[in-house]
C-alpha cells in the first residue's frame, strides 16, 4: 500500500496485496476485487509513519460514487477537499504550504461520478503541485514543505481506492513530530500569510487578533509576573477552523498586546488531533498552569495539563502523566461533549467545571474537586446544574461578591445565570437568567451569523473580574478570521443582572474629543461627520431618558444598517431580541466602539451589550443617530477617534 521507494511507479496494489500492516483503516471494506470501499457515515485511512523529504510525492487512484459529502486528503499540514454540502461545494485546497484557502473549481469540472481518476501531489525544488489526471490544478513555490501526515477522510461520502503510490522518506511519528518541528512549522505558516494581509483595511485595529489565519475562543486568561496573558484557539495553517493550537499574547494594560510564541500544539505523535479550549490558573505555590481539552484522532476528549518552562511563559511543556482526567472519572456516568475546563477557588478548595451534558440530559456543568496542590488528581462531585439547551460549551463559574455567576455558550447567544452555590449538596441555585451579548445568533456554520461567543474571564490583580469573548462572522478566505472582544469589567446589580462595562484602560486609546450637545433627535436624525471607522462614541440622553434610540449607517453594499434599542427590544440589523427585563428603565447612556468591521455597544453602563461584525461604506458612512420618540433630547455626544 505505502511504498517508501524513490520511484513513484513502484507501488503495492490493493487487488494483489490487500491492506498492508503499515496502514490504519477505519470503516473501509474490501470489495470482491480487493479495492477499499467507503460507504459509511465516515471513514479514515492513515499511514502509520510520517512522510518527509525534499522530493516527495503521493499518487492516489480512486473514484467517487456520491458527491453529497466530503472527502479530505491530508498531506502534511495541507488538505485537499472535495466538498458538497449546504454551505459550500467544489474542490478546495488549504494549509501551511498554501497560505490561504483556495477554491479550485466545481467538482463537476474535474470529476465524474464512478469514473476513476488519479490525484497526484508532489513537492520538488520547493514547488508544490496538485494534479488530477495529469492536469495541474495548483502549482506554486512555497518554503513550507508538505511533510508529515498522509491521511484520507470520508464523511457521508461513498468512494473507492484502488491504489496508492508514494515517493519519499518516512519516520515514526514519535521521531518526526517533535515539539520543535510542530511549533516551527506553525510559526512559519503564520509568518507566510501575515506580511500579505497586515494592511487589509477591514482588519480590526484595537481588537486583538493573531498576526494571520484563524482564531476563536479566548483561553487561559491569567495575570502573572506583571503581565496579563491571553491565550486563544488558533489555526496557524489557515483562515478557517481546524488544527486547533493555543496562540498566546501578553499585555501590561489590557489594551496593547504583544504576540508571543504559540503556547500549545497538537501532539500528533501522541495521537492528539486538537488542543481545545480551557483555562489558566495560579496554583497555591504561585506557579501558573494551563488546563485544556485534548481531542484525539477518534475525537475522544481528555483533560490535559501544561506547565511553563520558565517564568517568561514563552514555552510550555505538557504534563508527562496526561491525561489528568478521562471519562473514567465519572464512575460509569456517560457525559457527552465533555470539554472546556474552567478552574476556580472557594473556601480554600480548588474546583473545576466542564461543559457538555449527561448523555440522557440537557446542557450542564460538571463539577470536580482537586485532591492535591499540583492539580493532577481530581474527584468528580456531580452535576450541580442543567439548563434547557441541548449542550453547553465553555462554561465559566466564578464569584462576584456573594453571588456566583455561571456563563455558558449553548451554540447560540451566550447566556448567564446568577445565584448561589451549595457545595455540600452540589447544587447551584439560580436567581436570574440573562443574555451576555445580543449581537446576533448562531447558525450551523462555525462562527455562522454569530458575532460574540465562547467568552472567558480573568481575575485582575485589583480584584476586578474581566471578560473577553470571541468575535467571529467575518468574510471567508481573507487570510484571517476572528478577533477578541474588548475587555469588559463585570459586576452584578441588586436584581442579579450581569453588568459589563468596557474597562477604563481603553480610554488611553482616545484621541482628540469632538463634542455635540443639546440635540433633539426626535424631530430629525442627527448626522455625525466621521473621518474614520475607528472611534468611540458616548451618547448621553437627558435626565428624562428615552423609550427608543437608533443608529444607522451605510454598509459597503449600499444597504442601510440599523441598530435599534428600546427598554423591551433590541434589534441589530435583521436580528430582533426581547430584552426580558434586562432594561427595565428608559435608555440614558449608549457607549459605542467602532473598529473597521466590529461594533460593540454598551447600553446603560453595560446592562445590555451587543456586538456585530459588519462591513461599512467607508467612503460614505452616512452615520446618523435618531429616535422614534419625538421628545428625545441628547444631552451630549462625545466622539473620539481611537489610536491603534
C-alpha positions in Angstrom: 0.0 0.0 0.0 2.6 2.6 1.1 5.8 2.3 -0.9 8.8 4.2 0.5 10.9 3.7 -2.6 12.2 6.7 -4.6 10.4 5.6 -7.8 6.8 6.7 -7.9 5.9 3.9 -10.2 6.8 1.3 -7.6 3.8 0.5 -5.6 1.7 -2.1 -3.8 -1.7 -2.7 -5.4 -4.8 -3.5 -3.4 -6.0 -6.0 -5.9 -3.0 -8.2 -5.4 -1.9 -7.4 -1.8 -4.9 -6.3 0.2 -4.5 -4.0 3.2 -0.9 -3.9 4.5 0.1 -3.6 8.1 1.6 -0.1 7.9 -1.8 1.4 7.3 -4.6 2.1 9.8 -8.0 1.7 8.2 -11.4 2.5 9.8 -14.8 1.9 8.2 -13.4 0.8 4.8 -14.4 -2.6 3.4 -12.6 -4.6 0.7 -14.8 -5.5 -2.2 -14.5 -8.7 -4.2 -11.7 -7.3 -6.3 -9.7 -6.1 -3.3 -10.5 -2.3 -3.6 -11.1 -0.4 -0.4 -14.6 0.9 -0.4 -16.1 3.6 2.0 -19.8 3.7 2.2 -20.5 4.6 5.9 -21.0 7.9 7.6 -17.3 8.4 7.9 -14.1 6.5 7.1 -10.4 7.1 7.6 -7.2 5.7 6.1 -3.9 6.8 7.7 -0.3 6.0 7.1 1.4 4.9 10.4 4.5 6.8 9.6 5.3 10.5 8.8 6.3 11.4 5.2 9.2 13.9 4.6 12.0 14.8 2.3 13.0 17.5 -0.3 11.4 15.5 -3.1 8.1 13.8 -2.0 5.0 12.7 -3.9 1.7 11.0 -3.3 -0.4 9.4 -6.1 -3.9 8.0 -5.4 -6.2 6.2 -7.8 -9.8 6.4 -6.7 -13.4 7.1 -7.7 -16.3 8.8 -6.1 -19.8 7.3 -6.1 -21.6 10.1 -4.2 -20.6 13.8 -4.2 -23.1 14.6 -1.4 -20.5 14.7 1.4 -16.8 15.5 2.0 -13.5 13.8 1.1 -10.4 15.2 2.6 -6.9 14.1 1.6 -4.3 15.4 4.1 -0.7 15.5 3.0 1.4 17.1 5.7 -0.4 20.1 7.1 -2.3 20.7 3.8 -5.8 19.4 3.0 -7.3 18.8 -0.5 -11.1 18.7 -0.1 -13.9 17.5 -2.3 -17.0 19.1 -0.7 -20.7 19.2 -1.4 -23.0 20.4 1.4 -25.4 23.2 2.2 -22.7 25.8 2.9 -20.3 25.2 0.0 -19.4 22.8 -2.8 -16.4 22.3 -5.0 -12.7 21.4 -4.7 -10.7 23.2 -2.1 -7.1 23.4 -1.0 -5.7 24.9 2.2 -2.9 24.5 4.7 0.5 25.6 5.8 2.2 25.4 2.4 -0.7 27.3 0.7 -1.1 30.3 2.9 -4.8 30.7 2.3 -8.0 28.8 1.4 -8.3 28.3 -2.4 -11.3 27.1 -4.3 -10.0 25.1 -7.3 -13.4 24.9 -9.1 -16.6 22.9 -9.3 -16.4 19.2 -8.6 -18.1 18.5 -12.0 -15.3 20.4 -13.8 -12.7 17.8 -12.7 -14.5 14.7 -11.7 -17.4 12.4 -12.7 -19.3 10.0 -10.5 -17.9 6.4 -10.5 -15.2 7.3 -13.1 -11.7 6.5 -11.7 -9.3 9.4 -11.5 -5.7 9.9 -10.3 -4.8 12.6 -7.8 -1.0 13.4 -7.7 0.6 15.6 -5.0 4.3 16.4 -5.4 6.9 18.7 -3.8 10.2 19.2 -5.7 12.6 22.2 -5.6 10.1 24.0 -3.3 7.3 23.7 -5.9 4.1 22.2 -4.6 1.8 20.7 -7.3 -1.7 19.2 -7.2 -2.9 17.3 -10.3 -5.9 15.4 -11.4 -5.2 13.0 -14.3 -2.0 14.9 -15.0 -3.9 18.2 -15.2 -2.4 20.8 -12.8 -5.0 22.4 -10.5 -2.3 24.1 -8.4 1.4 24.7 -8.7 3.4 27.3 -6.7 6.6 27.8 -4.9 6.4 27.5 -1.1 9.0 27.5 1.7 6.9 25.1 3.8 7.1 21.5 2.7 4.1 19.3 3.0 5.8 16.9 5.3 4.1 14.9 8.0 0.7 13.1 7.8 -0.8 11.1 5.0 -4.5 10.6 5.7 -7.7 10.2 3.8 -11.1 11.0 5.5 -14.5 10.5 4.1 -17.6 12.0 5.6 -21.1 11.0 4.3 -19.5 10.1 1.0 -19.1 6.9 -0.9 -15.7 6.4 -2.6 -13.3 3.7 -3.7 -9.5 3.5 -3.6 -7.7 1.2 -6.0 -4.1 2.1 -5.4 -1.7 4.4 -3.7 1.9 5.3 -4.7 4.4 7.1 -2.6 7.8 8.7 -3.1 10.0 10.0 -0.2 11.2 9.0 3.2 9.4 8.1 6.3 9.9 8.1 10.1 7.8 7.1 13.0 5.5 9.8 14.3 7.5 9.9 17.6 10.7 10.6 15.7 9.3 13.1 13.2 6.6 15.1 15.1 8.8 16.8 17.7 7.6 19.9 19.7 10.3 21.9 17.9 9.2 20.9 14.4 5.5 21.4 15.0 5.9 24.8 16.6 8.4 26.0 14.0 6.1 24.9 11.1 3.1 26.6 12.8 5.0 29.9 13.2 6.3 29.8 9.6 2.8 29.3 8.4 1.5 32.4 10.2 4.5 34.5 9.0 3.9 33.3 5.5 0.5 34.9 5.5 1.0 37.8 7.9 3.0 40.0 5.5 0.4 39.7 2.8 -2.6 40.7 5.0 -1.2 43.2 7.5 -2.5 46.2 5.6 -6.0 44.8 5.0 -8.3 47.8 5.8 -11.0 45.5 7.0 -8.9 44.1 9.8 -9.7 45.4 13.3 -7.3 47.9 14.7 -7.7 47.9 18.5 -9.3 44.5 18.9 -6.8 41.8 19.4 -6.3 39.1 16.8 -3.3 36.9 15.7 -1.0 38.1 13.0 -2.7 35.9 10.5 -5.1 33.0 10.0 -7.9 31.8 12.2 -8.7 32.4 15.9 -11.7 31.6 18.1 -12.2 31.2 21.8 -10.1 33.2 24.3 -8.5 30.7 26.7 -6.3 30.6 29.8 -6.6 34.2 31.0 -4.2 34.8 33.8 -2.2 37.6 35.5 1.4 36.6 36.2 4.6 38.5 36.9 3.2 41.9 35.9 1.6 40.7 32.7 -1.9 39.8 31.6 -1.7 36.7 29.5 -4.3 35.9 26.8 -4.3 32.5 25.1 -6.7 31.7 22.3 -7.9 29.0 20.0 -5.8 29.3 16.8 -5.4 27.5 13.5 -1.9 28.7 12.2 -2.5 26.8 9.0 -5.5 28.5 7.5 -8.2 31.2 7.9 -10.8 28.5 8.8 -11.4 26.3 11.8 -9.0 23.3 12.0 -5.7 22.1 13.6 -6.5 23.8 16.9 -3.5 25.3 18.8 -3.3 27.8 21.6 -2.0 31.2 20.4 -0.5 33.5 23.1 -0.2 37.2 23.8 0.6 39.4 26.8 -0.2 42.9 27.9 0.6 45.3 30.7 -2.6 47.3 30.3 -5.3 45.0 28.7 -5.2 47.3 25.6 -1.8 47.0 23.9 -0.8 43.3 23.2 2.5 41.7 22.4 2.4 38.5 20.3 4.2 35.6 22.0 5.1 32.2 20.5 2.3 29.6 20.1 1.9 28.0 23.5 0.2 24.7 22.9 0.1 22.4 19.9 -1.5 19.1 18.9 1.0 16.3 19.9 0.5 14.3 16.7 2.9 11.7 17.9 0.6 11.1 20.9 -2.4 10.7 18.7 -3.6 14.2 19.6 -5.7 16.0 16.9 -6.8 19.2 18.5 -5.9 21.4 21.5 -9.4 22.6 22.5 -10.4 25.3 24.9 -9.6 25.5 28.6 -8.4 27.9 31.3 -5.3 29.2 33.1 -4.9 29.0 36.9 -2.3 30.1 39.5 -1.6 27.2 41.9 -1.2 27.7 45.6 2.6 27.9 45.3 2.2 30.8 42.8 3.0 28.8 39.7 0.8 29.1 36.6 -0.7 26.1 34.8 -3.0 25.6 31.8 -5.8 23.1 31.5 -7.3 22.2 28.2 -9.4 19.5 26.5 -7.2 17.2 24.4 -9.0 15.7 21.3 -7.5 12.6 19.8 -7.8 11.2 16.3 -11.1 9.4 17.2 -12.5 12.6 18.8 -12.3 11.3 22.3 -11.9 14.1 24.9 -9.5 14.1 27.8 -8.4 16.9 30.2 -4.7 17.7 29.9 -2.3 19.9 32.0 0.6 22.0 30.8 3.2 24.0 32.7 5.6 26.8 31.7 9.3 26.1 31.1 10.2 29.3 33.0 8.6 32.5 34.3 8.6 34.2 30.9 5.8 31.8 29.9 7.2 31.8 26.4 7.3 28.0 26.2 5.1 25.3 27.8 5.5 21.6 28.4 2.7 19.1 28.7 2.5 17.1 31.9 4.2 13.7 31.3 1.3 11.8 33.0 -1.5 13.3 31.0 -4.4 12.9 31.0 -5.2 14.3 34.4 -8.9 13.4 33.7 -10.5 10.9 31.4 -14.1 9.7 31.1 -13.4 7.0 33.8 -13.6 9.8 36.5 -17.4 9.8 36.2 -17.7 6.3 37.6 -19.8 5.0 34.8 -22.0 8.1 34.2 -21.8 9.0 30.5 -21.1 12.6 29.7 -21.3 13.8 26.1 -19.4 16.8 24.5 -17.2 16.8 27.6 -14.8 19.7 27.3 -13.6 23.2 28.2 -12.3 23.1 31.8 -12.6 26.2 34.0 -10.9 26.4 37.4 -11.8 28.5 40.4 -11.3 28.6 44.2 -13.8 28.6 47.0 -13.2 28.5 50.8 -9.6 27.2 50.3 -10.5 24.5 47.8 -9.8 24.3 44.1 -12.6 23.3 41.8 -13.2 22.7 38.1 -16.3 22.9 35.9 -16.5 21.3 32.5 -19.2 21.8 29.8 -21.2 19.2 27.9 -24.3 17.3 29.0 -25.2 13.9 30.6 -26.0 11.5 27.8 -29.6 11.5 28.7 -29.9 15.1 29.7 -29.5 18.8 28.7 -26.6 21.2 28.7 -24.9 21.2 32.1 -21.9 21.9 34.2 -20.0 19.0 35.7 -18.1 19.8 39.0 -14.8 18.4 40.2 -12.5 19.0 43.2 -8.7 18.9 43.2 -7.3 16.4 45.6 -3.7 17.7 45.6 -1.9 21.1 45.3 -0.3 20.0 42.0 -3.8 19.7 40.5 -3.0 16.4 39.0 -5.6 14.4 41.0 -9.3 15.1 40.9 -12.6 13.8 42.1 -16.0 14.1 40.3 -18.6 15.7 42.6 -21.6 15.6 40.3 -23.8 17.8 38.1 -24.8 21.0 40.1 -27.0 22.5 37.4 -28.5 21.8 34.0 -30.4 24.1 31.6 -32.9 23.7 28.8 -30.5 23.8 25.8 -29.1 20.6 24.2 -25.5 21.3 25.1 -23.3 23.8 26.8 -19.7 24.9 25.8 -17.1 27.0 27.5 -18.6 27.4 31.0 -17.2 30.0 33.4 -18.2 29.7 37.1 -17.0 32.4 39.5 -18.0 34.6 42.4 -18.7 38.3 42.4 -19.4 39.4 46.0 -21.7 36.9 47.5 -23.2 35.7 44.2 -22.0 33.1 41.7 -22.1 33.8 38.0 -22.4 30.9 35.5 -21.7 31.9 31.9 -22.2 29.3 29.2 -22.3 29.1 25.4 -25.2 27.0 24.1 -24.5 27.0 20.4 -26.4 30.3 20.3 -26.3 33.6 22.0 -24.1 33.4 25.2 -26.2 33.3 28.4 -25.7 33.5 32.1 -27.2 32.7 35.5 -26.5 34.5 38.8 -27.3 32.7 42.1 -25.8 30.8 45.0 -23.8 27.6 45.2 -24.2 24.8 47.7 -21.0 22.8 47.6 -22.2 20.4 50.3 -25.1 19.2 48.2 -23.5 20.0 44.8 -26.3 22.3 43.8 -26.3 25.7 42.1 -29.5 27.7 42.8 -30.1 30.4 40.2 -31.8 33.8 40.9 -31.6 35.5 37.5 -31.2 34.3 33.9 -29.9 36.6 31.1 -28.1 37.0 27.8 -24.5 38.2 27.8 -24.5 39.7 24.3 -27.4 40.4 22.0 -25.4 40.8 18.8 -26.6 38.0 16.6 -27.5 34.3 16.6 -25.5 31.3 15.6 -26.2 29.0 12.6 -24.8 25.6 11.8 -21.5 27.0 10.4 -18.7 27.6 12.8 -18.9 31.3 13.6 -22.0 31.4 11.4 -24.1 34.6 12.0 -22.8 35.0 15.5 -20.7 38.0 16.5 -19.9 37.1 20.1 -19.3 33.6 21.6 -17.3 31.4 24.0 -16.1 34.1 26.5 -13.6 33.6 29.2 -12.8 35.6 32.3 -9.7 37.0 34.1 -9.3 37.9 37.7 -7.4 41.2 37.7 -4.9 41.9 40.4 -7.1 44.7 41.8 -10.0 42.3 42.2 -11.9 43.2 39.1 -13.4 40.4 37.0 -12.7 40.9 33.3 -14.4 39.1 30.4 -13.2 38.6 26.8 -15.2 37.0 24.1 -14.6 35.6 20.6 -15.9 37.7 17.7 -16.5 35.6 14.5 -18.6 36.4 11.5 -16.0 38.0 9.1 -15.8 37.3 5.4 -14.2 34.0 4.5 -10.9 33.4 2.7 -9.2 36.7 3.6 -6.1 35.1 5.2 -7.6 35.9 8.7 -10.8 35.3 10.6 -11.8 36.1 14.2 -10.9 38.7 16.8 -11.2 39.0 20.6 -13.7 41.4 22.1 -12.8 44.5 24.1 -12.2 43.6 27.8 -15.4 44.1 29.9 -15.4 44.7 33.6 -18.1 42.6 35.3 -20.4 43.3 38.2 -23.9 42.4 39.5 -26.7 44.8 40.3 -29.2 44.4 43.1 -31.6 42.4 40.8 -28.9 39.8 39.9 -28.3 41.2 36.5 -24.8 41.0 35.0 -23.3 44.4 34.1 -20.5 44.6 31.6 -18.6 47.9 31.2 -15.7 48.5 28.8 -12.6 48.7 31.1 -11.4 52.2 31.9 -8.0 51.3 30.5 -9.4 51.7 27.0 -9.5 55.4 27.5 -5.8 55.6 26.7 -6.7 55.0 23.0 -8.7 58.2 22.8 -7.5 61.0 20.5 -9.0 64.5 20.4 -12.5 65.0 21.7 -15.3 66.2 19.4 -18.4 67.2 21.3 -22.1 67.8 20.3 -24.6 69.0 22.9 -28.4 69.6 23.4 -29.7 67.8 20.3 -33.4 66.9 19.7 -33.2 63.7 17.7 -36.9 63.1 17.9 -37.5 65.9 15.4 -34.9 64.8 12.9 -31.9 62.5 12.9 -28.5 63.9 13.8 -25.8 63.3 11.2 -22.3 62.7 12.6 -19.3 63.6 10.4 -16.8 60.8 10.7 -13.4 60.6 9.1 -12.6 57.1 10.3 -14.2 53.8 11.2 -12.1 53.6 14.3 -13.8 55.6 17.0 -15.6 55.6 20.4 -18.9 57.4 20.8 -20.6 58.2 24.2 -24.2 59.2 23.8 -25.9 60.7 26.9 -29.7 61.2 26.9 -31.1 64.0 29.1 -32.4 63.1 32.6 -35.8 62.1 31.2 -34.2 59.2 29.3 -35.9 57.8 26.1 -38.0 54.8 25.1 -36.1 54.5 21.8 -32.7 55.3 20.3 -31.4 54.2 16.9 -28.1 54.3 15.0 -27.9 53.8 11.2 -25.2 53.9 8.6 -24.5 52.5 5.1 -22.9 49.2 4.5 -20.4 48.7 1.7 -23.2 47.1 -0.4 -25.1 50.4 -0.2 -27.7 48.9 2.1 -28.7 50.7 5.3 -27.8 49.1 8.6 -29.8 49.9 11.8 -29.3 49.3 15.5 -32.5 50.0 17.5 -32.7 50.0 21.3 -35.8 50.2 23.5 -36.4 49.0 27.1 -38.2 45.9 25.7 -36.5 45.1 22.4 -33.1 45.4 20.7 -32.6 44.9 17.0 -29.2 44.5 15.4 -29.6 44.6 11.7 -32.2 41.9 10.9 -31.9 40.2 14.3 -34.5 41.3 16.9 -34.5 40.1 20.5 -36.7 40.6 23.5 -34.7 42.1 26.4 -36.9 40.4 29.0 -36.4 43.0 31.8 -32.6 43.3 31.1 -33.5 47.0 30.7 -36.5 47.8 33.0 -35.9 51.6 32.7 -35.5 54.2 30.0 -32.3 54.5 28.0 -30.0 57.1 29.3 -26.5 56.1 28.1 -25.1 54.4 25.0 -21.4 53.7 24.6 -20.3 52.6 21.1 -17.0 51.3 19.8 -16.4 51.0 16.0 -13.3 49.2 14.8 -13.3 49.0 11.0 -15.6 45.9 10.8 -16.6 45.5 14.5 -19.2 47.3 16.5 -19.5 46.8 20.3 -22.4 48.7 22.0 -22.9 49.1 25.8 -26.3 50.4 27.0 -27.0 52.0 30.4 -23.5 51.4 31.7 -23.4 47.8 30.5 -26.8 46.3 31.4 -27.2 45.4 27.7 -24.4 44.6 25.3 -24.4 43.9 21.6 -21.5 43.0 19.2 -21.8 42.9 15.4 -19.4 42.3 12.5 -20.4 44.5 9.6 -18.6 45.9 6.5 -19.4 49.7 6.3 -19.2 52.0 3.4 -16.0 53.8 4.4 -16.3 56.5 1.7 -19.8 57.5 2.8 -20.7 56.1 6.2 -23.7 58.5 6.5 -23.8 57.9 10.3 -27.0 59.0 12.0 -28.5 58.9 15.4 -32.3 59.0 15.6 -35.3 58.3 17.8 -39.0 57.3 17.3 -39.8 59.3 20.4 -40.3 63.0 19.4 -39.2 64.2 22.9 -35.8 62.5 22.9 -33.1 65.1 23.6 -29.4 64.2 23.7 -27.5 65.9 26.5 -24.3 65.2 24.7 -22.4 63.2 22.1 -18.7 62.7 22.8 -16.7 61.3 19.9 -13.0 60.2 19.9 -11.0 58.7 17.1 -9.1 55.8 18.6 -5.4 55.3 18.1 -4.2 51.8 17.4 
